[in-house]
Amino acid sequence: MKLFGCFLLLLTTALLGATSSYAREAANPLNADQWQARPLILITPSAGNSQYLRMRRELKNQQEDFDRRDMVLYTIESGIGYHDGAPMTDAETSALLNDLGTTPDSRVIVILIGKDGGKKVEQRGYVNPEQLFSTIDNMPMRQRESSR
């Protein structure tokens, strides 16, 4: 009987772990963007961070270039997540950070994800949007899109 109890405990633990892993994956908003968009994630310890504000201002001034490259913007300001300006749930924000393997720290973190779901850029501090656009324009998928 002890063996059966241990088996049930192991099975329950495995199922709970798989369920919570599935729930985290399902909550990750990046999953919906795969093959559709190129997420740009800006993570800042404070919405008033000067590097963050500079990037936001420059991206806004280059919105047409941003849109033309099928980009979407995720921001995490002081632990609060937004997807193209709309608030995300705590579960979505946590799932996104877990998937990226990062946590907010004392500097701005800039991450560019390709349509294939892979990280293309990950840098701390200010990144010139032109550098991000150039990175995208050199991607084989983007070059195929531009030739259509």
C-alpha positions as MATLAB code, in Angstrom:
seq = 'MKLFGCFLLLLTTALLGATSSYAREAANPLNADQWQARPLILITPSAGNSQYLRMRRELKNQQEDFDRRDMVLYTIESGIGYHDGAPMTDAETSALLNDLGTTPDSRVIVILIGKDGGKKVEQRGYVNPEQLFSTIDNMPMRQRESSR';
ca = [
       0.000    0.000    0.000;
       2.922    2.358    0.718;
       4.211    1.793   -2.801;
       0.825    2.728   -4.263;
       0.734    5.916   -2.132;
       4.217    6.910   -3.315;
       3.182    6.253   -6.920;
       0.093    8.462   -6.525;
       2.162   11.222   -4.955;
       4.694   11.112   -7.808;
       1.942   11.075  -10.423;
       0.131   14.010   -8.799;
       3.351   16.012   -8.540;
       4.179   15.346  -12.193;
       0.689   16.356  -13.329;
       0.725   19.542  -11.267;
       4.139   20.479  -12.641;
       3.020   19.844  -16.218;
      -0.193   21.798  -15.660;
       1.569   24.818  -14.173;
       4.157   24.717  -16.968;
       1.362   24.588  -19.557;
      -0.459   27.447  -17.807;
       2.692   29.615  -17.881;
       3.222   28.812  -21.557;
      -0.430   29.511  -22.381;
      -0.258   32.853  -20.543;
       2.796   34.008  -22.512;
       1.545   36.611  -25.008;
       4.590   36.026  -27.234;
       3.051   32.723  -28.331;
       0.347   34.556  -30.304;
       2.987   36.651  -32.101;
       5.037   33.758  -33.453;
       5.119   33.815  -37.281;
       2.922   36.957  -37.201;
       5.031   39.745  -35.697;
       8.452   40.731  -34.416;
       8.120   41.609  -30.725;
      10.308   44.323  -29.286;
      10.435   44.113  -25.499;
      11.609   47.040  -23.391;
      12.079   46.279  -19.706;
      12.769   49.167  -17.351;
      13.052   49.462  -13.582;
      11.211   52.796  -13.783;
       8.887   54.429  -16.326;
      10.919   57.606  -15.801;
      14.257   56.035  -16.824;
      15.932   58.422  -19.303;
      17.180   55.666  -21.664;
      13.735   54.091  -21.723;
      12.016   57.442  -22.384;
      14.467   58.196  -25.195;
      13.777   54.855  -26.868;
      10.006   55.277  -26.524;
      10.191   58.787  -28.031;
      12.350   57.650  -30.961;
      10.164   54.607  -31.635;
       7.076   56.813  -31.645;
       8.752   59.154  -34.144;
       9.518   56.141  -36.353;
       6.160   54.397  -35.987;
       5.793   53.887  -39.739;
       9.169   52.109  -39.950;
       8.210   50.055  -36.881;
       4.860   49.004  -38.383;
       6.326   48.249  -41.811;
       8.528   45.595  -40.178;
       5.546   43.888  -38.496;
       6.812   44.846  -35.047;
       4.799   44.891  -31.826;
       5.896   46.601  -28.631;
       5.935   45.053  -25.190;
       6.984   47.198  -22.270;
       7.513   46.221  -18.669;
       7.704   49.259  -16.425;
       8.477   48.597  -12.757;
       7.144   45.037  -13.161;
       3.898   46.070  -14.912;
       3.525   44.760  -18.464;
       1.928   46.334  -21.528;
       1.379   44.966  -25.028;
       1.133   47.807  -27.556;
       0.010   50.062  -24.710;
      -2.697   47.722  -23.355;
      -2.115   46.369  -19.831;
      -1.150   42.710  -19.510;
      -2.109   40.520  -16.591;
       0.442   39.659  -13.913;
       0.413   36.072  -15.252;
       1.189   37.258  -18.788;
       3.976   39.544  -17.585;
       5.519   36.770  -15.466;
       5.234   34.238  -18.293;
       6.884   36.641  -20.735;
       9.782   37.345  -18.353;
      10.182   33.629  -17.556;
      10.212   32.724  -21.248;
      12.854   35.356  -21.931;
      14.906   34.203  -18.938;
      15.230   37.721  -17.585;
      14.166   39.810  -14.648;
      13.958   43.582  -14.346;
      17.102   45.017  -12.822;
      18.676   48.459  -12.536;
      19.084   49.024  -16.298;
      16.888   49.056  -19.361;
      16.834   45.725  -21.183;
      16.009   45.648  -24.904;
      15.046   42.343  -26.536;
      14.074   41.824  -30.172;
      12.329   38.574  -31.060;
      12.064   37.321  -34.638;
       8.901   35.954  -36.180;
      10.361   32.487  -35.577;
      10.276   33.168  -31.821;
      14.061   33.370  -31.401;
      15.961   36.185  -29.696;
      17.731   38.329  -32.265;
      18.968   41.135  -29.997;
      19.366   41.355  -26.233;
      21.158   44.400  -24.876;
      21.211   46.434  -21.714;
      20.810   50.181  -21.997;
      19.714   52.365  -24.890;
      19.597   50.796  -28.356;
      19.156   52.981  -31.423;
      15.943   51.938  -33.234;
      17.850   52.166  -36.537;
      20.106   49.340  -35.290;
      17.012   47.222  -34.597;
      15.525   48.020  -38.016;
      18.826   47.119  -39.695;
      18.952   43.820  -37.814;
      15.436   43.003  -39.026;
      16.155   44.107  -42.600;
      19.096   41.680  -42.726;
      16.965   38.703  -41.666;
      16.266   36.234  -44.507;
      12.535   36.207  -43.750;
      12.359   40.024  -43.924;
      14.262   40.031  -47.198;
      11.730   37.575  -48.662;
       8.893   39.790  -47.377;
      10.421   42.897  -48.957;
      10.829   41.235  -52.353;
       7.094   40.492  -52.648;
];
